[in-house]
């Protein structure tokens, strides 16, 4: 039976859970809203702010309630597989915080389970819903920058160390999801090097390289150990170069036109002279990425549309990171994904 409004349960009321709850309360596609958090004080705080929500006493209560159509998982990544699997087994649609799991095998199980039960399974690769990234996508899809040559991405900050994950799982997954969204080609191999923080026993600085059959070069720099916060991606093509700077408050995209001339000097040495041309700052409507992501989740449930950040997109990101971890273990060896 088709439903008119989605009754949803949110699992976890931490930093990201608070943002999710705010958005689902404001979204008319969602009906009754439950919240479950093992920390009763957090749940009580949410109830005091949003009197219309219901507090679940246990996850079993959520699973056993047939009136709950969907579950949103905003808990630590190691818990995702168990929570998502149980929700799917009980016939509930699932949206999970990134990454979907920290194991490709577990992610494949969840994707297969969702497919078998005709349920929506999404992961909040939030930057694929970012207004600037979507505008950037139009430049690539309309061939405005020409053949891609390289993508150089930096995502660094003085981070909060997490015992259950490393910097690749925490930060690089964002850049990988963006790049997978921007281009249709997938890397054929990866290589990575990293530094492990001896106090926390996790990699807090990593350099990831994605290798493509087309010759495209991709480098991703991630760090929890930087004194400054940067979220910058440079995309180089044969016609234009674009800088996407997510930290920039207004001008997040800058487009550079350029040309080059080739000449020979008196010693018969080839010289290439690169010249920048026009510089433009595209305009676009700024919409909260999480709002757009939740609208996509709701639309997939209510109208059976294919979500942008579906289970297959989660598999691609996890596969790349899992192979990157293998490269780390082998001292930076180039690892084939095929």
Secondary structure, DSSP 4 states (H G I P E B T S, - for coil): ---SSEEEEEE--SHHHHHHHHHHHH-TTEEEEEEE-S-HHHHHHHHHH-TTSEE-S-HHHHHH-TT--EEEE-S-GGGHHHHHHHHHHTT-EEEEPSSS-S-HHHHHHHHHHHHHTT--EEE--GGGG-HHHHHHHHHHHTTSS-SEEEEEEEEEEEPPP-TT--HIIIIIHHHHHHHHHH-S---SEEEEEEEEETTTTEEEEEEEEEE-TT--EEEEEEESEEEEEEEEEEEEESSEEEEEETTSSS--EEEEEEEEEEEE-TT--EEEEEEEEEEE--------HHHHHHHHHHHHHHH-PPPSSBHHHHHHHHHHHHHHHHHHHTTS--EE--
